[in-house]
């Protein structure tokens, strides 16, 4: 794919998102980093600040996400509001990309660990091609309609793609991102 036509959508947080952003910059890709008031982004490049109105366009119920993901998320009003903004921002990231790449850990219930899991689950709901590098299994997996299928060497094939994942990026996860960009865009 031609690098001048590719755009990464991310949240710019430390860990996976920062690594996706650094790789995009190193390969000359455009980058859109969605931020909102109170969000700690380490990537400054391509920032797009989401207003309260923007966030409302991607509104999602914390109770719905809690039920869907089968996990407990913040229920205290202040924490819930902050967490809800994060979920809305993730919706912007996933909705903007034509395919989604995640670094994290696939759990036995087929969801992905942590807040990152909402991005993967939302990609499933949106029927977007979804790839996860599982840092525990040290391999890439693609979501098929009912299960995760191991894949050897995925490539970014769409002009607009999302890169997100865990803040606890391992050396293997970081290398998986570097290799993904090298396979997709060359050196």
C-alpha positions in Angstrom: 0.0 0.0 0.0 1.1 3.5 -0.7 2.1 5.1 2.6 1.0 8.6 1.6 -2.6 7.3 1.4 -2.7 5.5 4.8 -3.9 6.9 8.1 -3.6 5.4 11.6 -6.5 6.1 14.1 -5.5 5.8 17.7 -5.9 7.2 21.2 -2.2 8.0 21.7 -2.0 6.5 25.1 1.3 5.0 26.5 2.0 1.5 25.5 0.5 0.0 22.3 -1.1 3.1 21.0 2.1 5.1 21.4 4.0 2.3 19.6 1.5 2.3 16.7 1.9 6.0 16.4 5.7 5.9 16.4 5.6 3.2 13.7 3.1 5.2 11.6 5.3 8.3 11.9 8.5 6.3 11.0 6.8 5.1 7.9 5.4 8.5 6.8 1.8 7.7 7.4 -0.8 10.2 8.6 -2.0 9.8 12.2 -5.2 10.9 13.9 -4.9 10.7 17.7 -8.3 11.1 19.4 -8.1 13.0 22.7 -10.6 14.5 25.1 -10.5 16.6 28.3 -8.7 14.6 31.0 -7.2 12.1 28.6 -3.4 11.5 29.0 -2.1 11.1 25.5 1.7 10.6 25.0 1.3 11.1 21.2 0.9 14.7 20.2 1.0 14.2 16.5 -2.3 14.5 14.6 -4.3 15.2 17.7 -8.1 15.7 17.3 -9.8 16.8 20.5 -13.2 15.3 20.9 -15.7 17.8 22.3 -18.6 16.8 24.6 -20.8 16.8 21.5 -18.4 14.6 19.6 -18.3 12.1 22.4 -22.1 12.1 22.7 -22.2 11.0 19.0 -20.5 7.7 20.1 -22.4 7.3 23.3 -22.3 3.9 25.0 -23.7 2.7 28.2 -21.2 1.5 30.8 -23.9 -1.0 32.0 -24.2 -2.4 28.4 -20.4 -2.7 28.1 -20.2 -4.4 31.5 -22.8 -6.9 30.5 -21.4 -7.6 27.1 -17.8 -8.0 28.4 -18.9 -9.9 31.5 -16.7 -7.7 33.7 -17.1 -5.1 36.4 -16.3 -1.5 35.2 -16.5 1.7 37.3 -20.0 2.4 38.6 -19.2 5.4 40.8 -20.6 8.5 39.1 -17.3 10.4 38.6 -15.4 7.2 37.6 -18.2 6.1 35.4 -18.3 9.5 33.5 -14.5 9.3 32.9 -14.6 5.7 31.8 -17.6 6.4 29.6 -15.6 9.1 27.8 -12.8 6.6 27.3 -15.3 4.1 25.8 -16.7 6.8 23.5 -13.2 7.7 22.4 -12.4 4.1 21.6 -15.7 4.0 19.5 -14.3 6.9 17.5 -11.0 5.1 16.9 -12.7 1.9 15.8 -15.4 3.5 13.7 -12.8 5.6 11.8 -10.7 2.7 10.7 -11.5 0.1 8.1 -9.6 -2.6 9.9 -8.5 -2.9 13.5 -5.2 -4.1 15.0 -4.9 -4.7 18.8 -2.1 -5.7 21.1 -3.2 -7.4 24.3 -4.4 -10.8 25.6 -7.2 -12.9 24.4 -9.1 -14.4 27.3 -10.8 -17.8 27.5 -14.3 -16.2 26.9 -12.9 -14.9 23.6 -12.8 -11.2 24.7 -9.6 -9.2 25.0 -8.3 -8.2 28.5 -8.9 -4.7 29.9 -10.3 -1.5 28.3 -8.7 -2.7 25.1 -11.3 -5.4 25.1 -14.0 -2.9 24.3 -12.2 -1.8 21.2 -11.9 -5.4 20.0 -15.5 -6.1 20.9 -16.8 -2.9 19.2 -14.8 -3.9 16.1 -16.6 -7.3 16.1 -20.0 -5.5 16.5 -19.1 -3.2 13.5 -18.0 -6.2 11.4 -14.5 -4.8 10.9 -11.5 -7.0 10.1 -9.9 -7.5 13.5 -6.5 -8.7 14.4 -5.0 -9.2 17.9 -1.4 -9.8 18.8 -1.7 -11.9 22.0 1.3 -11.1 24.2 0.9 -14.3 26.2 0.7 -16.6 23.2 3.2 -14.6 21.2 1.1 -14.6 18.0 -1.4 -12.9 15.8 -5.1 -13.9 15.7 -7.9 -12.9 13.4 -11.5 -12.8 14.5 -13.8 -15.0 12.5 -17.5 -14.9 13.1 -17.3 -17.2 16.2 -13.7 -17.8 17.1 -10.1 -16.6 16.9 -8.0 -18.0 14.1 -4.2 -17.9 14.3 -2.6 -16.0 11.5 1.1 -16.0 10.7 1.9 -12.5 9.3 -1.0 -10.1 8.9 -0.6 -6.9 6.9 -2.4 -3.6 7.0 -4.4 -3.6 3.8 -6.8 -0.7 4.2 -6.1 3.0 3.9 -7.7 3.8 7.2 -6.9 1.5 10.1 -7.0 1.5 13.8 -4.2 0.6 16.2 -4.9 0.2 19.9 -4.1 -2.0 22.8 -2.7 -2.5 26.2 -0.7 0.1 28.1 1.5 -2.8 29.4 3.3 -3.4 26.1 5.9 -6.1 26.2 9.0 -6.2 24.0 7.3 -8.9 22.0 4.2 -6.7 21.5 6.3 -3.8 20.5 8.2 -6.0 18.0 4.9 -7.3 16.6 3.9 -3.7 15.8 7.2 -2.9 14.2 7.0 -6.1 12.1 3.4 -5.4 11.1 4.4 -1.9 9.7 7.5 -3.3 8.0 5.5 -6.1 6.2 2.8 -3.6 5.2 4.9 -0.6 4.2 8.5 -1.7 3.8 11.4 -0.1 5.6 
